[in-house]
């Protein structure tokens, strides 16, 4: 109401206004509230204000950001997850043991990769060279997810705080209205009691006068 009266001084509770205009003044009120609390508004605060104005959930935006992942990022996460598991360690250890047994025992160290296993060392070097950037890609993606999650948590907390604060103000306003209504009702009851007492006094006075006038 104060924000509306700044532009329309003649506006009162008997006037009407569209929901769109009410939301605009509501957004102005929230913007001023945030400016007093945090100073200059960032993109996160503006996003929270837009979500409050449009009555949207911030979790919807988080799911939209999650769906923007491309296929390469998803494959990097899967490869990094598999490469850091005990299953990969067991399978790769079994592969190394079989490779060495086949070349040393089966082919009597005259197979396709005799001791000291130069081809195996080359394969291991290539795997390590390829695995390192994939793990770095996954780590960078995980850091980005953590940042997005932290931003989402901050926006959710900020939106909840603003809505709770506005809800408290509404409840306080309703309590004040109820108190005013109760005071009016009490005043009416007091007036009615006074009238009843005056009427009772008049009846008693009239009955006393009538008894005195009787012979």
C-alpha positions, 0 to 999 in steps of 0.5 A: 500500500505504501508503494502504491501511494507513492505514485497514487496518493489518492489510492485507498482500500476501497479502490481496485487494481489489476493483479498485474499492477499489484505484482509490479508494486510487489516486485518494487517492494521486494527490490527495495527490501533486498537493496536495503539488506544486500546493497546492489542486486546481483543476477541471482537476486534478480532471478529470485525476484522474477521467480517470486513475481511469476510464481515459479519454482527455483528447482525448475530452473535447476532441472533446466540447467541439468538438462543442458549437459551434452553427450561428451560431458555425460560420457566423461562422468561415466568414464571417470566414475568407472575408472575410479571404481574397484571394478575397474581396478580388478578388471585391469589387474586381471588384464595385466596378469593374463597379458603377462602369463600369455607372453611369458608362460604360453609363448615362452617369452617369444610372443607378440610382447615378450619381457619387458613388455614394451607394447604393454607399457605403451598401452598403459601410457596411452591409457594414462594419457587419455584418462587424465584429461577425461578425469579433469573434464569430469572434475571440472563438470563436478565443480560446475555442478557444485557451483550451480547447486550452491547458487540454487540453494542460495536462491531457494533460501533467499526466496524462502526468507523473503516469502516468510518475511512477507507472510509475517507482515501479512499476519501482523497486518491481519492481527492488527485488523483483528485487534481493531475489530475486537476493540470496536466490538468491545466498545459497542458492548460497553456502550450497550452495557451503559444503555442497559444500565441507564434503562435499568436505573430509569426503571428503578427510578420510575418504580420508586416514584410510582410507589411514593405517589400511591396513597 
